[in-house]
Amino acid sequence: MDLTALGNPHSTDHVMTNNDATNSTTHASLNADTLARLVTDALERTAFVLADPCDNAARLPPADTFAQIDFRGPESGAVDLRASRAFARNLAASLLGVDASEISDAQAEEALRELANIVGGSVITALGGDDCRFSLGLPSLGNHTPDASATHCTLDAEGERLEVACMHRRAA
């Protein structure tokens, strides 16, 4: 099963227009609550997965599957996703309409990369405001070195962990 049938998961440019973003502003700040909302909205909209911000991440399984995507434009940075393997499997199962037991590790990783692509697009829309141009890289497995200045959120998705970190800075 190929997740690329869901659309173009590897777009390289995103030109925002007035129709791309609801609640769009010019150069909005990105705090943990906004990041959590962007991710939960993306999960609900694309995969019908419910998630909520988690205050006690210690009770969730550890993250062992990682995806990242870089962006450039008026601000540059990256979005990192760190998830439990079961979260990635459940995500892939929801996207493909099959049982999680039918999902391979490769499909779970591909689904997490797709989510990184979707969240990356949401982040640049939130940061850029109307009519701002960004370049969104290709999602890949792995994650960046943790950055203390990054915006972080941890979500509980039906008992599974999804951590999201966004590092960004105004381009020189």
Buried (B, 14 or more C-beta within 10 A) or exposed (E): EEBEEBEEBBEEEBEBEEEBBEEBEEEBEBEBEBBBBBBBBBBEEBBEBEBEBBEEBEEBEEBEBBBBBBBBBBBBBBBBBBBBBBBBBBBBBBBBEEEBEEBEEEBBBBBBBBBBBBBBBBBBBBBBBBEBEBBBBBBBEEBBEEBEEBBBBBBBBEEBBBBBBBBBEEEE
